Amino acid sequence: MRNLACQKPKDLGYSYELWTYDLLERHIRKEAVATGHPSVSRLSRSKLHRILTQGN
């Protein structure tokens, strides 16, 4: 997820330049099953925040 957050949304076909937590969360949930991670489709904003800030 950290790698995804470092990519530009435009590179993935979106019209916006930067990720917000809501946009990133929606994208991850949408792609979770297709990428073989169905449990991630229930990702919460707080869990996403924890993942992105780990190791800082």
PyMOL Python script that loads the backbone (N, CA, C, O; Angstrom):
from pymol import cmd

cmd.read_pdbstr("""\
ATOM      1  N   MET A   1       0.811  -1.193   0.000  1.00  0.00           N
ATOM      2  CA  MET A   1       0.000   0.000   0.000  1.00  0.00           C
ATOM      3  C   MET A   1       0.855   1.257   0.000  1.00  0.00           C
ATOM      4  O   MET A   1       0.482   2.282  -0.571  1.00  0.00           O
ATOM      5  N   ARG A   2       1.998   1.158   0.646  1.00  0.00           N
ATOM      6  CA  ARG A   2       2.878   2.333   0.642  1.00  0.00           C
ATOM      7  C   ARG A   2       3.346   2.628  -0.779  1.00  0.00           C
ATOM      8  O   ARG A   2       3.441   3.790  -1.176  1.00  0.00           O
ATOM      9  N   ASN A   3       3.638   1.578  -1.544  1.00  0.00           N
ATOM     10  CA  ASN A   3       4.061   1.786  -2.934  1.00  0.00           C
ATOM     11  C   ASN A   3       2.957   2.459  -3.735  1.00  0.00           C
ATOM     12  O   ASN A   3       3.214   3.368  -4.525  1.00  0.00           O
ATOM     13  N   LEU A   4       1.744   2.010  -3.527  1.00  0.00           N
ATOM     14  CA  LEU A   4       0.608   2.601  -4.220  1.00  0.00           C
ATOM     15  C   LEU A   4       0.447   4.069  -3.843  1.00  0.00           C
ATOM     16  O   LEU A   4       0.203   4.912  -4.706  1.00  0.00           O
ATOM     17  N   ALA A   5       0.581   4.368  -2.579  1.00  0.00           N
ATOM     18  CA  ALA A   5       0.431   5.747  -2.114  1.00  0.00           C
ATOM     19  C   ALA A   5       1.496   6.670  -2.700  1.00  0.00           C
ATOM     20  O   ALA A   5       1.297   7.882  -2.782  1.00  0.00           O
ATOM     21  N   CYS A   6       2.618   6.094  -3.103  1.00  0.00           N
ATOM     22  CA  CYS A   6       3.692   6.899  -3.691  1.00  0.00           C
ATOM     23  C   CYS A   6       3.492   7.130  -5.191  1.00  0.00           C
ATOM     24  O   CYS A   6       4.177   7.962  -5.787  1.00  0.00           O
ATOM     25  N   GLN A   7       2.572   6.411  -5.790  1.00  0.00           N
ATOM     26  CA  GLN A   7       2.279   6.605  -7.207  1.00  0.00           C
ATOM     27  C   GLN A   7       1.305   7.764  -7.372  1.00  0.00           C
ATOM     28  O   GLN A   7       0.544   8.098  -6.463  1.00  0.00           O
ATOM     29  N   LYS A   8       1.349   8.351  -8.529  1.00  0.00           N
ATOM     30  CA  LYS A   8       0.399   9.422  -8.834  1.00  0.00           C
ATOM     31  C   LYS A   8      -0.905   8.789  -9.307  1.00  0.00           C
ATOM     32  O   LYS A   8      -0.885   7.877 -10.134  1.00  0.00           O
ATOM     33  N   PRO A   9      -2.020   9.256  -8.800  1.00  0.00           N
ATOM     34  CA  PRO A   9      -3.298   8.720  -9.257  1.00  0.00           C
ATOM     35  C   PRO A   9      -3.487   8.824 -10.772  1.00  0.00           C
ATOM     36  O   PRO A   9      -4.111   7.961 -11.389  1.00  0.00           O
ATOM     37  N   LYS A  10      -2.943   9.887 -11.358  1.00  0.00           N
ATOM     38  CA  LYS A  10      -3.070  10.052 -12.820  1.00  0.00           C
ATOM     39  C   LYS A  10      -2.430   8.888 -13.568  1.00  0.00           C
ATOM     40  O   LYS A  10      -2.896   8.504 -14.641  1.00  0.00           O
ATOM     41  N   ASP A  11      -1.355   8.321 -12.998  1.00  0.00           N
ATOM     42  CA  ASP A  11      -0.691   7.182 -13.637  1.00  0.00           C
ATOM     43  C   ASP A  11      -1.570   5.938 -13.640  1.00  0.00           C
ATOM     44  O   ASP A  11      -1.317   4.995 -14.389  1.00  0.00           O
ATOM     45  N   LEU A  12      -2.598   5.939 -12.805  1.00  0.00           N
ATOM     46  CA  LEU A  12      -3.519   4.805 -12.713  1.00  0.00           C
ATOM     47  C   LEU A  12      -4.858   5.107 -13.387  1.00  0.00           C
ATOM     48  O   LEU A  12      -5.823   4.359 -13.229  1.00  0.00           O
ATOM     49  N   GLY A  13      -4.908   6.208 -14.137  1.00  0.00           N
ATOM     50  CA  GLY A  13      -6.102   6.530 -14.903  1.00  0.00           C
ATOM     51  C   GLY A  13      -7.094   7.458 -14.227  1.00  0.00           C
ATOM     52  O   GLY A  13      -8.169   7.706 -14.773  1.00  0.00           O
ATOM     53  N   TYR A  14      -6.764   7.973 -13.058  1.00  0.00           N
ATOM     54  CA  TYR A  14      -7.654   8.906 -12.375  1.00  0.00           C
ATOM     55  C   TYR A  14      -7.387  10.329 -12.861  1.00  0.00           C
ATOM     56  O   TYR A  14      -6.343  10.612 -13.448  1.00  0.00           O
ATOM     57  N   SER A  15      -8.333  11.204 -12.610  1.00  0.00           N
ATOM     58  CA  SER A  15      -8.185  12.584 -13.077  1.00  0.00           C
ATOM     59  C   SER A  15      -7.500  13.486 -12.054  1.00  0.00           C
ATOM     60  O   SER A  15      -7.178  14.632 -12.369  1.00  0.00           O
ATOM     61  N   TYR A  16      -7.274  13.001 -10.856  1.00  0.00           N
ATOM     62  CA  TYR A  16      -6.690  13.858  -9.825  1.00  0.00           C
ATOM     63  C   TYR A  16      -5.185  13.642  -9.695  1.00  0.00           C
ATOM     64  O   TYR A  16      -4.647  12.613 -10.104  1.00  0.00           O
ATOM     65  N   GLU A  17      -4.534  14.622  -9.123  1.00  0.00           N
ATOM     66  CA  GLU A  17      -3.071  14.632  -9.021  1.00  0.00           C
ATOM     67  C   GLU A  17      -2.543  13.950  -7.765  1.00  0.00           C
ATOM     68  O   GLU A  17      -1.501  13.295  -7.805  1.00  0.00           O
ATOM     69  N   LEU A  18      -3.256  14.100  -6.652  1.00  0.00           N
ATOM     70  CA  LEU A  18      -2.782  13.592  -5.368  1.00  0.00           C
ATOM     71  C   LEU A  18      -3.826  12.701  -4.712  1.00  0.00           C
ATOM     72  O   LEU A  18      -5.027  12.871  -4.921  1.00  0.00           O
ATOM     73  N   TRP A  19      -3.354  11.749  -3.916  1.00  0.00           N
ATOM     74  CA  TRP A  19      -4.251  10.889  -3.152  1.00  0.00           C
ATOM     75  C   TRP A  19      -4.741  11.610  -1.908  1.00  0.00           C
ATOM     76  O   TRP A  19      -3.997  12.362  -1.279  1.00  0.00           O
ATOM     77  N   THR A  20      -5.975  11.379  -1.566  1.00  0.00           N
ATOM     78  CA  THR A  20      -6.488  11.689  -0.235  1.00  0.00           C
ATOM     79  C   THR A  20      -6.721  10.320   0.402  1.00  0.00           C
ATOM     80  O   THR A  20      -6.728   9.304  -0.293  1.00  0.00           O
ATOM     81  N   TYR A  21      -6.912  10.294   1.709  1.00  0.00           N
ATOM     82  CA  TYR A  21      -7.198   9.003   2.348  1.00  0.00           C
ATOM     83  C   TYR A  21      -8.441   8.363   1.739  1.00  0.00           C
ATOM     84  O   TYR A  21      -8.452   7.161   1.476  1.00  0.00           O
ATOM     85  N   ASP A  22      -9.489   9.158   1.513  1.00  0.00           N
ATOM     86  CA  ASP A  22     -10.727   8.611   0.963  1.00  0.00           C
ATOM     87  C   ASP A  22     -10.523   8.022  -0.430  1.00  0.00           C
ATOM     88  O   ASP A  22     -11.000   6.924  -0.713  1.00  0.00           O
ATOM     89  N   LEU A  23      -9.825   8.736  -1.290  1.00  0.00           N
ATOM     90  CA  LEU A  23      -9.601   8.247  -2.652  1.00  0.00           C
ATOM     91  C   LEU A  23      -8.722   7.010  -2.658  1.00  0.00           C
ATOM     92  O   LEU A  23      -8.991   6.065  -3.400  1.00  0.00           O
ATOM     93  N   LEU A  24      -7.683   7.002  -1.849  1.00  0.00           N
ATOM     94  CA  LEU A  24      -6.788   5.853  -1.769  1.00  0.00           C
ATOM     95  C   LEU A  24      -7.519   4.645  -1.195  1.00  0.00           C
ATOM     96  O   LEU A  24      -7.363   3.528  -1.690  1.00  0.00           O
ATOM     97  N   GLU A  25      -8.307   4.866  -0.162  1.00  0.00           N
ATOM     98  CA  GLU A  25      -9.080   3.781   0.439  1.00  0.00           C
ATOM     99  C   GLU A  25     -10.052   3.181  -0.574  1.00  0.00           C
ATOM    100  O   GLU A  25     -10.162   1.959  -0.675  1.00  0.00           O
ATOM    101  N   ARG A  26     -10.754   4.020  -1.320  1.00  0.00           N
ATOM    102  CA  ARG A  26     -11.685   3.534  -2.348  1.00  0.00           C
ATOM    103  C   ARG A  26     -10.972   2.719  -3.419  1.00  0.00           C
ATOM    104  O   ARG A  26     -11.456   1.664  -3.830  1.00  0.00           O
ATOM    105  N   HIS A  27      -9.820   3.209  -3.869  1.00  0.00           N
ATOM    106  CA  HIS A  27      -9.060   2.492  -4.893  1.00  0.00           C
ATOM    107  C   HIS A  27      -8.609   1.129  -4.366  1.00  0.00           C
ATOM    108  O   HIS A  27      -8.747   0.121  -5.060  1.00  0.00           O
ATOM    109  N   ILE A  28      -8.080   1.092  -3.164  1.00  0.00           N
ATOM    110  CA  ILE A  28      -7.605  -0.171  -2.589  1.00  0.00           C
ATOM    111  C   ILE A  28      -8.755  -1.151  -2.442  1.00  0.00           C
ATOM    112  O   ILE A  28      -8.624  -2.324  -2.792  1.00  0.00           O
ATOM    113  N   ARG A  29      -9.875  -0.679  -1.928  1.00  0.00           N
ATOM    114  CA  ARG A  29     -11.036  -1.573  -1.777  1.00  0.00           C
ATOM    115  C   ARG A  29     -11.505  -2.116  -3.127  1.00  0.00           C
ATOM    116  O   ARG A  29     -11.853  -3.291  -3.248  1.00  0.00           O
ATOM    117  N   LYS A  30     -11.510  -1.259  -4.125  1.00  0.00           N
ATOM    118  CA  LYS A  30     -11.971  -1.665  -5.461  1.00  0.00           C
ATOM    119  C   LYS A  30     -11.053  -2.725  -6.070  1.00  0.00           C
ATOM    120  O   LYS A  30     -11.524  -3.658  -6.719  1.00  0.00           O
ATOM    121  N   GLU A  31      -9.765  -2.582  -5.864  1.00  0.00           N
ATOM    122  CA  GLU A  31      -8.786  -3.465  -6.483  1.00  0.00           C
ATOM    123  C   GLU A  31      -8.435  -4.697  -5.629  1.00  0.00           C
ATOM    124  O   GLU A  31      -7.765  -5.605  -6.121  1.00  0.00           O
ATOM    125  N   ALA A  32      -8.866  -4.744  -4.386  1.00  0.00           N
ATOM    126  CA  ALA A  32      -8.450  -5.793  -3.446  1.00  0.00           C
ATOM    127  C   ALA A  32      -8.743  -7.206  -3.955  1.00  0.00           C
ATOM    128  O   ALA A  32      -7.853  -8.055  -3.959  1.00  0.00           O
ATOM    129  N   VAL A  33      -9.939  -7.455  -4.370  1.00  0.00           N
ATOM    130  CA  VAL A  33     -10.316  -8.800  -4.811  1.00  0.00           C
ATOM    131  C   VAL A  33      -9.588  -9.165  -6.093  1.00  0.00           C
ATOM    132  O   VAL A  33      -9.097 -10.285  -6.230  1.00  0.00           O
ATOM    133  N   ALA A  34      -9.514  -8.237  -7.027  1.00  0.00           N
ATOM    134  CA  ALA A  34      -8.859  -8.502  -8.311  1.00  0.00           C
ATOM    135  C   ALA A  34      -7.377  -8.817  -8.158  1.00  0.00           C
ATOM    136  O   ALA A  34      -6.805  -9.541  -8.972  1.00  0.00           O
ATOM    137  N   THR A  35      -6.753  -8.271  -7.108  1.00  0.00           N
ATOM    138  CA  THR A  35      -5.325  -8.510  -6.908  1.00  0.00           C
ATOM    139  C   THR A  35      -5.050  -9.648  -5.924  1.00  0.00           C
ATOM    140  O   THR A  35      -3.909  -9.864  -5.517  1.00  0.00           O
ATOM    141  N   GLY A  36      -6.111 -10.377  -5.546  1.00  0.00           N
ATOM    142  CA  GLY A  36      -5.941 -11.543  -4.692  1.00  0.00           C
ATOM    143  C   GLY A  36      -5.873 -11.248  -3.205  1.00  0.00           C
ATOM    144  O   GLY A  36      -5.336 -12.048  -2.439  1.00  0.00           O
ATOM    145  N   HIS A  37      -6.411 -10.108  -2.786  1.00  0.00           N
ATOM    146  CA  HIS A  37      -6.400  -9.724  -1.371  1.00  0.00           C
ATOM    147  C   HIS A  37      -7.809  -9.338  -0.921  1.00  0.00           C
ATOM    148  O   HIS A  37      -8.050  -8.177  -0.588  1.00  0.00           O
ATOM    149  N   PRO A  38      -8.735 -10.283  -0.906  1.00  0.00           N
ATOM    150  CA  PRO A  38     -10.130  -9.935  -0.581  1.00  0.00           C
ATOM    151  C   PRO A  38     -10.321  -9.365   0.819  1.00  0.00           C
ATOM    152  O   PRO A  38     -11.238  -8.571   1.028  1.00  0.00           O
ATOM    153  N   SER A  39      -9.499  -9.740   1.770  1.00  0.00           N
ATOM    154  CA  SER A  39      -9.672  -9.211   3.129  1.00  0.00           C
ATOM    155  C   SER A  39      -9.397  -7.705   3.186  1.00  0.00           C
ATOM    156  O   SER A  39      -9.904  -7.018   4.072  1.00  0.00           O
ATOM    157  N   VAL A  40      -8.613  -7.201   2.266  1.00  0.00           N
ATOM    158  CA  VAL A  40      -8.292  -5.776   2.246  1.00  0.00           C
ATOM    159  C   VAL A  40      -9.492  -4.947   1.777  1.00  0.00           C
ATOM    160  O   VAL A  40      -9.510  -3.729   1.956  1.00  0.00           O
ATOM    161  N   SER A  41     -10.473  -5.588   1.191  1.00  0.00           N
ATOM    162  CA  SER A  41     -11.653  -4.853   0.731  1.00  0.00           C
ATOM    163  C   SER A  41     -12.448  -4.270   1.903  1.00  0.00           C
ATOM    164  O   SER A  41     -13.336  -3.442   1.699  1.00  0.00           O
ATOM    165  N   ARG A  42     -12.134  -4.696   3.119  1.00  0.00           N
ATOM    166  CA  ARG A  42     -12.786  -4.156   4.314  1.00  0.00           C
ATOM    167  C   ARG A  42     -11.878  -3.175   5.056  1.00  0.00           C
ATOM    168  O   ARG A  42     -12.089  -2.897   6.237  1.00  0.00           O
ATOM    169  N   LEU A  43     -10.890  -2.665   4.374  1.00  0.00           N
ATOM    170  CA  LEU A  43      -9.917  -1.744   4.961  1.00  0.00           C
ATOM    171  C   LEU A  43     -10.589  -0.492   5.510  1.00  0.00           C
ATOM    172  O   LEU A  43     -11.407   0.133   4.835  1.00  0.00           O
ATOM    173  N   SER A  44     -10.237  -0.137   6.735  1.00  0.00           N
ATOM    174  CA  SER A  44     -10.767   1.094   7.326  1.00  0.00           C
ATOM    175  C   SER A  44      -9.760   2.226   7.142  1.00  0.00           C
ATOM    176  O   SER A  44      -8.578   1.994   6.885  1.00  0.00           O
ATOM    177  N   ARG A  45     -10.243   3.429   7.276  1.00  0.00           N
ATOM    178  CA  ARG A  45      -9.364   4.595   7.141  1.00  0.00           C
ATOM    179  C   ARG A  45      -8.283   4.580   8.226  1.00  0.00           C
ATOM    180  O   ARG A  45      -7.130   4.912   7.954  1.00  0.00           O
ATOM    181  N   SER A  46      -8.647   4.199   9.445  1.00  0.00           N
ATOM    182  CA  SER A  46      -7.663   4.185  10.528  1.00  0.00           C
ATOM    183  C   SER A  46      -6.582   3.131  10.287  1.00  0.00           C
ATOM    184  O   SER A  46      -5.412   3.362  10.591  1.00  0.00           O
ATOM    185  N   LYS A  47      -6.966   1.981   9.745  1.00  0.00           N
ATOM    186  CA  LYS A  47      -5.970   0.940   9.429  1.00  0.00           C
ATOM    187  C   LYS A  47      -5.058   1.418   8.302  1.00  0.00           C
ATOM    188  O   LYS A  47      -3.848   1.202   8.352  1.00  0.00           O
ATOM    189  N   LEU A  48      -5.622   2.056   7.301  1.00  0.00           N
ATOM    190  CA  LEU A  48      -4.812   2.608   6.214  1.00  0.00           C
ATOM    191  C   LEU A  48      -3.816   3.622   6.766  1.00  0.00           C
ATOM    192  O   LEU A  48      -2.647   3.610   6.381  1.00  0.00           O
ATOM    193  N   HIS A  49      -4.257   4.483   7.646  1.00  0.00           N
ATOM    194  CA  HIS A  49      -3.367   5.473   8.259  1.00  0.00           C
ATOM    195  C   HIS A  49      -2.230   4.793   9.004  1.00  0.00           C
ATOM    196  O   HIS A  49      -1.076   5.201   8.876  1.00  0.00           O
ATOM    197  N   ARG A  50      -2.541   3.758   9.782  1.00  0.00           N
ATOM    198  CA  ARG A  50      -1.502   3.024  10.520  1.00  0.00           C
ATOM    199  C   ARG A  50      -0.482   2.400   9.576  1.00  0.00           C
ATOM    200  O   ARG A  50       0.723   2.466   9.820  1.00  0.00           O
ATOM    201  N   ILE A  51      -0.967   1.798   8.504  1.00  0.00           N
ATOM    202  CA  ILE A  51      -0.060   1.150   7.540  1.00  0.00           C
ATOM    203  C   ILE A  51       0.863   2.187   6.901  1.00  0.00           C
ATOM    204  O   ILE A  51       2.065   1.958   6.765  1.00  0.00           O
ATOM    205  N   LEU A  52       0.297   3.317   6.515  1.00  0.00           N
ATOM    206  CA  LEU A  52       1.086   4.335   5.821  1.00  0.00           C
ATOM    207  C   LEU A  52       2.072   5.045   6.741  1.00  0.00           C
ATOM    208  O   LEU A  52       3.090   5.552   6.271  1.00  0.00           O
ATOM    209  N   THR A  53       1.793   5.089   8.027  1.00  0.00           N
ATOM    210  CA  THR A  53       2.687   5.797   8.931  1.00  0.00           C
ATOM    211  C   THR A  53       3.640   4.878   9.685  1.00  0.00           C
ATOM    212  O   THR A  53       4.483   5.371  10.434  1.00  0.00           O
ATOM    213  N   GLN A  54       3.541   3.581   9.518  1.00  0.00           N
ATOM    214  CA  GLN A  54       4.472   2.664  10.161  1.00  0.00           C
ATOM    215  C   GLN A  54       5.874   2.893   9.625  1.00  0.00           C
ATOM    216  O   GLN A  54       6.075   3.080   8.425  1.00  0.00           O
ATOM    217  N   GLY A  55       6.817   2.875  10.514  1.00  0.00           N
ATOM    218  CA  GLY A  55       8.201   3.001  10.096  1.00  0.00           C
ATOM    219  C   GLY A  55       8.673   4.413   9.857  1.00  0.00           C
ATOM    220  O   GLY A  55       9.810   4.606   9.426  1.00  0.00           O
ATOM    221  N   ASN A  56       7.855   5.398  10.114  1.00  0.00           N
ATOM    222  CA  ASN A  56       8.263   6.796   9.935  1.00  0.00           C
ATOM    223  C   ASN A  56       9.032   7.285  11.128  1.00  0.00           C
ATOM    224  O   ASN A  56       9.458   8.440  11.158  1.00  0.00           O
TER     225      ASN A  56
END
""", "prot")
cmd.dss("prot")
cmd.show_as("cartoon", "prot")
cmd.util.cbc("prot")
cmd.orient("prot")
